[in-house]
Amino acid sequence: MLHYAVVFFIIAIIAAILGFGGIAAGAAGVAKVLFFVFLILAVLTFLRRA
């Protein structure tokens, strides 16, 4: 999941450099959501094993 967040972040950066503001904002939003989902799942996993 973290991999997909990084991929969407890179897509957002490339789209912003090329001037596609809407696509960049959408990709950044998706990357942010995926990153927070990854963070929550990682914390839950660590808490279950402790």
Secondary structure, DSSP 8 states (H G I E B T S, - for coil): -HHHHHHHHHHHHHHHHHT-HHHHHHHHHHHHHHHHHHHHHHHHHHHHH-
